[in-house]
Amino acid sequence: MKSRSRWHAAPALLEVRVAQIEQLFNSIDPSPFVARDLDQAAEDYIIEAAKEQPRDAALALHVHLDQWPADREALAQVGQAIQAHFAARATTTRRRLSELFQRGRVSLLIGLVFLSLSIAAGEFSKSWMSPGGLSSIVRESLLIGGWVAMWRPMEIFLYDWWPMARHIRLLDRLAAMGVRVAGPRVPHAPGSLSASAP
């Protein structure tokens, strides 16, 4: 029997509880509600909770409120605001990754030039230094210096880029997740009001 794909499986559920919806967002951000940044603590909590889920699972966020806001119409924008926040974070991280690769290419060019000059200088030293211990030390020092210059581009292309790429994939999943807001039961009503984002 074939397993269901991530698009048909139930999404992994992330849950957040706050007293008021305003606690999810940066209180000093002057942007309109739908474009406001998340509070740093709320963002960190959601990201850490998402990291605990399977990497190929779709995500869904349930926000539990202890108190309904005075403006119920704002609830309809919560999902859009959260998705827009993580989409913007993904765009920013992609830009940083692009800048990292650009620095890596420049560093690689500089490193290769310096390594080539170091090797050439080591070979040239044979013609003006008598064979012996000092000549060997000079050549080895130049060679080591050349390879040290290659460390930074090697670090970028072997180690630095993939954590950022993995984080971008996580942010993309968070930007696409459905968001549901639920609050306390309204007296004399059959259930609590909820706002959902596809």
Secondary structure as GFF3:
##gff-version 3
##sequence-region A 1 198
A	DSSP	beta_strand	12	18	.	.	.	ID=ss1
A	DSSP	three_ten_helix	21	24	.	.	.	ID=ss2
A	DSSP	three_ten_helix	33	35	.	.	.	ID=ss3
A	DSSP	alpha_helix	40	51	.	.	.	ID=ss4
A	DSSP	beta_strand	59	65	.	.	.	ID=ss5
A	DSSP	three_ten_helix	72	77	.	.	.	ID=ss6
A	DSSP	alpha_helix	78	128	.	.	.	ID=ss7
A	DSSP	alpha_helix	133	149	.	.	.	ID=ss8
A	DSSP	alpha_helix	151	155	.	.	.	ID=ss9
A	DSSP	pi_helix	156	160	.	.	.	ID=ss10
A	DSSP	alpha_helix	161	176	.	.	.	ID=ss11
A	DSSP	beta_strand	178	182	.	.	.	ID=ss12
A	DSSP	beta_strand	194	197	.	.	.	ID=ss13
###
